[in-house]
Amino acid sequence: MVSSSSAPLRVLTGITPSGTPHLGNYVGSIRHSVRQSVAPGVESFFFLADYHALIKVQEPALIQRSTLEIAASWLACGLDPERVTFYRQSDIAEITELTWFLTCVTGKGVLNRAHAYKAQLDKNVAKGEDPDSDVTAGLFMYPVLMGADILMFNAHKVPVGRDQVQHIEMARDMAQRFNHQYGEHFTLPDAEIDDAVATLPGLDGRKMSKSYGNTIPLFAPRGQLQKQIASIVTDSRAPGEPKDTEGSALFQIYQAFATAEETETLRKAYAEGIGWGDAKQMLFERIDREVAPLRARYEELMNNPAEIERILLVGAEKARKLSRPFMTELRHAVGLRNLAAGRDKGGARKAAKVAKPSFKQYRERDGLFYFKLLDANGAALLQSRGFASPQEAGRAIATLQQQRGAALTALADQLEPIGTEELSAANAALEALAEAATATSGS
């Protein structure tokens, strides 16, 4: 019988260490991810994407400093390394190996459509330069590395900003191509977006981004925070004149921190003509109220980098307990195998295997485990319903292998309904599997 309980929802997210963490990182990723990590039924993976940083940053000291700052930021914001898997991307050797596997199944045309790559081409063309000027292979291949980050741990959900959704779609495409070629190994990930705070505006009204130089550091000292908020660009309407919330960077930032009631209060104040200075003071006080206790913890962590390094190494070992065996499975799937395997005791080469029916077990993005019975040509004969664990699915497969036709009736509530002809074909396939097993054991 199918269990009503479900396996944990696996969620993965990370930040590229290419600068000081800012409010946009906090609102768009860190805060949401930390809150989600303590939700029941969620298994969270957090990583510092230092390989990605090398695409844009060639300053070693900046990479090191930013990695430290971002790790301290996540921990200060409440991330519990005992509860989640928190690691540095470069400590997981299997990710780079998986990147190559995915490279070999990813079409160049897919990568040609990547937003970051196309934006650089357009920029070069606008300047009258060669389209590929200053375009590194790292920039072009960025989506594949991101796909490996996600698929290495078979994440179901990936919290991202709306501008990153394309990369999740690419990861799904890579997973589908690999699964089609080598069997079901990867879960198809989904992007998770909080539409209310998907993108936070910066000081100049554009998206808050290090590349625009318009960020507000997450843990800036109180005085610096107040000064930067005072520099947010606003229009020229004077106190007493009604102001529009639509398109107001100040209002959007406030909304990302405030409750619904607080947001409505500021909305009314806009309509009544609040002065920009007063509105900025409201924003400063609201942000500082949330950030101040986190800032104290952040400063404590920054003064103890050895503790952060220890936490990351422990997290990496925790992650590799999953990545090592999974990579072994994938290496075997693509044919990178022990050359002695498949030889008889005398070392003579065995005859090629005759195609036979097979079971394929896999995990779907709903967190449940499924299996299929395939005929010798790979066509599906049986499809299971979801199981809470791979062990339950495995026991059902074992029952089918042992009891064959009788099990098709006994396990009917665990299988998707099939017609009489399909039932006969499934029974024949199970008999063929049993005969093959008998022949193997008797040889």
C-alpha positions in Angstrom: 0.0 0.0 0.0 1.3 3.5 -0.9 2.4 5.4 2.2 0.6 8.7 2.8 3.8 10.3 4.2 6.2 12.0 1.8 10.0 12.2 1.6 11.6 15.5 2.5 11.4 18.3 0.0 15.0 19.0 -1.0 15.8 22.7 -1.5 19.1 24.1 -2.7 20.3 27.7 -3.0 23.6 29.6 -3.0 25.2 33.0 -3.5 28.3 33.8 -5.6 31.0 35.3 -3.5 31.9 38.2 -5.7 31.4 41.1 -3.3 30.0 42.2 0.0 26.5 40.8 0.8 23.8 43.4 0.3 20.1 43.9 1.2 19.1 42.4 -2.2 20.8 39.1 -1.3 19.1 39.1 2.1 15.6 39.8 0.9 15.8 37.8 -2.4 17.6 34.7 -1.1 19.1 34.5 2.4 16.1 35.4 4.5 13.6 33.3 2.6 16.0 30.3 2.4 16.8 30.4 6.2 13.1 30.5 7.0 12.3 27.6 4.7 15.2 25.6 6.2 13.3 25.2 9.5 10.0 24.2 7.9 8.9 20.6 8.5 9.5 18.2 5.7 12.3 20.3 4.1 15.9 19.1 3.6 18.0 22.2 2.7 21.4 22.6 1.0 23.2 25.9 1.1 26.4 26.5 -0.8 29.0 29.2 -1.5 29.4 29.3 -5.3 33.1 30.2 -5.4 33.7 28.5 -8.7 31.1 30.8 -10.3 32.8 33.8 -8.8 35.9 33.1 -10.8 34.0 33.9 -14.0 33.9 37.6 -13.1 36.5 38.1 -10.3 40.2 37.5 -10.8 41.2 39.0 -7.5 42.1 36.1 -5.1 41.9 38.3 -1.9 38.4 39.5 -2.9 37.2 35.9 -3.5 38.5 34.8 -0.1 37.1 37.9 1.7 33.7 37.7 0.0 33.4 33.9 0.8 34.1 34.7 4.5 31.5 37.5 4.5 28.8 35.5 2.8 29.3 32.5 5.1 29.2 34.8 8.1 26.1 36.5 6.8 24.1 33.3 6.4 25.1 32.0 9.8 24.3 35.4 11.4 20.9 35.3 9.7 20.0 32.1 11.6 21.3 29.3 9.3 21.8 26.2 11.5 24.6 24.1 10.1 23.5 21.2 12.3 20.1 21.1 10.6 21.1 21.9 7.0 24.0 21.0 4.6 26.1 24.1 4.3 29.2 23.8 2.2 31.6 25.5 -0.2 31.2 24.6 -3.8 34.9 24.1 -4.4 35.1 21.5 -1.6 32.8 19.1 -3.6 35.0 17.6 -6.3 32.1 15.6 -7.8 30.4 18.9 -9.0 33.1 19.6 -11.5 33.0 16.0 -12.8 29.3 16.2 -13.2 29.7 19.5 -15.0 31.6 17.6 -17.7 28.9 14.8 -17.9 26.2 17.5 -18.4 28.4 19.4 -20.9 28.3 16.2 -23.1 24.5 16.1 -23.2 23.8 19.9 -23.5 23.3 21.4 -26.9 25.3 24.5 -27.8 22.1 26.1 -29.0 20.8 26.0 -25.5 23.8 27.8 -24.1 23.7 30.3 -26.9 20.3 31.5 -25.5 21.6 32.1 -22.0 20.7 35.7 -20.9 24.2 36.6 -19.5 26.0 35.4 -22.6 23.6 37.2 -25.0 23.8 40.4 -22.9 27.6 40.4 -23.3 27.3 39.8 -27.1 24.8 42.6 -27.4 27.0 44.9 -25.4 30.0 44.1 -27.7 28.0 44.6 -30.9 26.7 48.0 -29.6 30.3 49.1 -29.1 31.3 47.9 -32.6 33.5 45.2 -31.2 33.8 41.5 -32.1 30.7 39.8 -30.6 32.8 37.4 -28.6 35.2 40.0 -27.3 36.1 39.2 -23.6 33.6 36.4 -23.6 35.3 33.5 -21.7 34.3 29.9 -21.9 33.5 30.2 -18.2 30.7 32.7 -19.0 29.4 30.6 -21.8 29.4 27.4 -19.7 28.1 29.0 -16.5 24.6 27.4 -16.9 26.1 23.9 -17.0 28.0 24.4 -13.8 24.9 25.7 -12.2 23.0 22.7 -13.5 25.6 20.5 -11.8 25.2 22.4 -8.5 21.5 21.6 -8.6 21.4 18.1 -10.0 24.3 16.8 -7.9 21.9 16.7 -4.9 18.7 16.2 -6.9 17.1 19.3 -5.6 13.3 19.6 -6.0 13.2 23.4 -5.5 15.7 26.2 -6.1 14.9 29.6 -4.7 16.0 32.2 -7.3 15.2 35.7 -8.5 13.1 35.9 -11.7 16.2 36.7 -13.7 17.6 33.3 -12.8 14.6 31.2 -13.8 16.1 30.4 -17.2 19.0 28.6 -15.6 16.6 26.3 -13.7 14.9 25.6 -17.0 18.3 24.7 -18.5 19.0 22.4 -15.6 15.7 20.6 -16.2 16.7 20.2 -19.9 20.1 18.8 -19.0 18.5 16.3 -16.5 15.9 15.2 -19.1 18.6 14.7 -21.8 20.8 12.7 -19.4 17.9 10.6 -18.1 16.8 9.9 -21.7 20.2 8.8 -22.7 21.3 6.9 -19.6 18.2 6.1 -17.5 16.4 7.9 -14.7 19.0 9.4 -12.4 18.0 13.1 -11.9 15.0 14.8 -10.4 13.7 17.7 -12.5 14.1 20.8 -10.4 11.6 23.7 -10.2 12.4 27.4 -9.6 10.8 28.9 -6.5 10.1 32.6 -6.6 8.6 35.0 -4.0 7.0 37.4 -6.4 6.7 40.1 -3.7 10.5 40.3 -3.3 11.9 38.6 -6.3 14.1 41.7 -7.2 15.0 44.5 -4.8 15.7 48.0 -6.3 19.0 49.7 -5.5 19.9 53.2 -4.6 19.3 54.4 -8.2 16.1 52.5 -8.8 17.6 49.8 -10.9 17.9 46.2 -9.7 20.2 46.2 -6.6 23.4 44.6 -8.0 27.1 44.8 -7.4 27.6 45.4 -11.1 25.6 48.6 -10.9 27.3 49.8 -7.8 24.0 50.7 -6.2 23.9 48.3 -3.3 23.3 48.8 0.4 25.6 46.4 2.4 23.6 44.0 4.6 25.6 44.7 7.7 26.8 48.2 7.2 27.3 50.1 10.5 24.2 51.9 11.6 25.4 55.3 10.6 26.5 54.1 7.2 23.1 52.4 6.7 21.2 55.6 7.5 23.5 57.6 5.2 23.0 55.2 2.3 19.2 55.1 2.7 19.2 58.9 2.6 20.8 58.7 -0.8 18.1 56.7 -2.5 16.9 58.5 -5.6 13.5 60.0 -5.4 11.5 62.5 -7.5 11.2 66.2 -6.9 7.8 66.3 -5.3 7.8 68.4 -2.2 6.3 67.6 1.2 2.5 67.8 1.1 2.3 66.6 -2.6 0.8 63.1 -3.0 3.4 60.6 -4.1 3.1 57.4 -6.2 4.1 54.1 -4.7 4.3 52.6 -8.2 7.9 52.7 -9.3 9.2 54.1 -6.0 12.4 52.3 -5.1 12.0 53.5 -1.5 8.5 52.1 -1.2 9.5 48.7 -2.7 12.4 48.3 -0.3 10.2 49.2 2.6 7.6 46.7 1.5 10.2 43.9 1.4 10.8 44.4 5.2 7.5 45.6 6.5 4.3 43.8 7.5 1.2 44.2 5.5 -0.1 46.7 8.1 3.1 48.7 8.0 3.1 48.8 4.2 -0.4 50.1 4.2 0.5 52.8 6.6 3.3 54.0 4.3 1.0 53.8 1.3 -1.4 56.2 3.0 1.4 58.5 4.0 2.5 58.6 0.3 -1.0 59.6 -0.7 -1.1 62.3 2.0 2.2 63.8 0.8 4.8 62.5 3.3 8.2 64.2 2.8 11.0 62.1 1.3 13.2 62.7 4.3 10.5 61.4 6.7 9.9 58.4 4.4 13.6 57.6 4.3 13.7 57.8 8.1 10.8 55.3 8.3 12.7 53.0 6.0 15.9 53.2 7.9 14.2 52.5 11.3 12.4 49.5 9.8 15.5 47.9 8.3 17.7 48.6 11.3 15.1 47.0 13.6 15.4 43.7 11.7 19.1 43.8 10.9 20.7 45.2 14.2 20.7 41.9 16.1 21.9 40.0 13.0 24.7 42.6 12.6 26.0 41.8 16.1 26.2 38.1 15.4 27.9 38.8 12.0 30.6 40.9 13.6 31.3 38.1 16.1 31.7 35.5 13.3 33.9 37.8 11.2 36.3 37.9 14.2 36.5 34.1 14.2 37.2 32.9 10.6 38.6 29.6 11.9 35.2 28.7 13.2 33.6 29.5 9.8 36.2 27.3 8.0 35.4 24.4 10.4 31.7 24.7 9.8 32.2 24.7 6.0 34.5 21.6 6.1 32.1 19.7 8.2 29.3 20.6 5.8 31.4 19.5 2.8 32.0 16.1 4.3 28.2 15.8 4.9 27.5 16.7 1.3 30.1 14.3 -0.1 28.4 11.4 1.7 25.8 12.0 -0.9 27.9 13.2 -3.9 30.5 10.4 -3.8 28.1 7.4 -4.2 25.9 9.3 -6.6 28.9 10.1 -8.8 29.9 6.4 -8.7 26.4 5.6 -10.0 26.6 8.2 -12.7 30.1 7.0 -13.8 28.8 3.5 -14.2 25.7 4.8 -16.1 27.8 6.5 -18.8 30.2 3.6 -19.1 33.2 4.7 -17.0 33.6 1.3 -15.4 36.0 -1.2 -14.1 37.4 -2.9 -17.2 37.7 -6.2 -15.4 33.9 -6.2 -14.8 32.0 -8.4 -17.3 34.8 -11.0 -17.6 34.5 -14.6 -16.5 36.8 -16.3 -14.0 39.3 -17.2 -16.8 39.4 -13.6 -17.9 37.7 -14.4 -21.2 35.4 -11.8 -22.6 31.8 -12.6 -22.0 29.3 -12.6 -24.8 27.3 -9.5 -25.2 24.2 -9.5 -23.0 20.9 -10.3 -24.6 18.5 -7.4 -24.1 15.9 -8.2 -21.4 13.2 -6.5 -19.4 14.4 -4.3 -16.5 13.2 -2.2 -13.6 14.0 1.5 -13.4 13.7 3.1 -10.0 13.8 6.9 -9.6 12.7 9.9 -7.5 10.3 12.5 -8.8 10.1 16.2 -7.9 7.1 15.5 -5.6 9.7 13.8 -3.3 8.3 10.3 -3.8 10.0 7.2 -5.2 8.7 5.4 -8.3 9.6 2.5 -10.5 8.9 1.3 -14.0 9.0 -2.2 -15.6 10.5 -1.8 -19.1 10.5 -4.3 -21.9 13.6 -5.3 -23.8 13.2 -2.2 -26.0 12.8 0.2 -23.2 9.0 0.6 -23.5 7.1 0.9 -20.2 5.0 -2.0 -19.2 4.2 -1.1 -15.6 4.3 2.2 -13.7 4.2 2.3 -9.9 2.5 4.9 -7.7 4.6 6.9 -5.3 6.4 5.4 -2.3 7.7 7.3 0.7 11.2 5.7 0.5 13.4 3.8 -1.9 13.3 0.8 0.4 9.5 0.6 0.0 9.8 0.8 -3.8 12.6 -1.8 -3.7 10.4 -4.2 -1.6 7.6 -3.9 -4.2 10.1 -4.7 -7.0 11.4 -7.7 -5.1 7.9 -9.0 -4.6 7.2 -8.7 -8.4 10.4 -10.5 -9.2 9.7 -13.3 -6.8 5.9 -13.8 -7.2 5.5 -12.5 -10.8 1.9 -12.8 -12.0 0.5 -13.3 -8.5 2.2 -10.1 -7.4 0.5 -8.1 -10.1 -2.8 -8.8 -8.4 -1.5 -8.5 -4.8 0.2 -5.1 -5.5 -2.6 -3.7 -7.7 -3.1 -0.7 -5.3 0.6 0.2 -5.7 0.5 0.2 -9.5 -1.1 2.4 -12.1 -4.0 0.6 -13.7 -3.3 -1.3 -17.0 -5.4 -3.2 -19.5 -5.6 -6.9 -20.1 -3.0 -6.9 -22.9 -0.6 -4.8 -20.9 -1.1 -7.1 -17.9 -0.2 -10.1 -20.1 2.9 -8.3 -21.4 4.0 -7.4 -17.9 3.6 -10.9 -16.7 5.6 -12.2 -19.6 8.4 -9.7 -18.9 8.5 -10.9 -15.2 8.7 -14.5 -16.3 11.6 -13.5 -18.7 13.4 -11.8 -15.8 12.9 -14.9 -13.6 14.3 -17.2 -16.3 17.3 -14.9 -16.8 18.0 -14.9 -13.1 17.8 -18.7 -13.0 20.2 -19.0 -15.9 22.7 -16.6 -14.3 22.6 -18.4 -11.0 23.1 -21.8 -12.6 26.0 -20.7 -14.8 
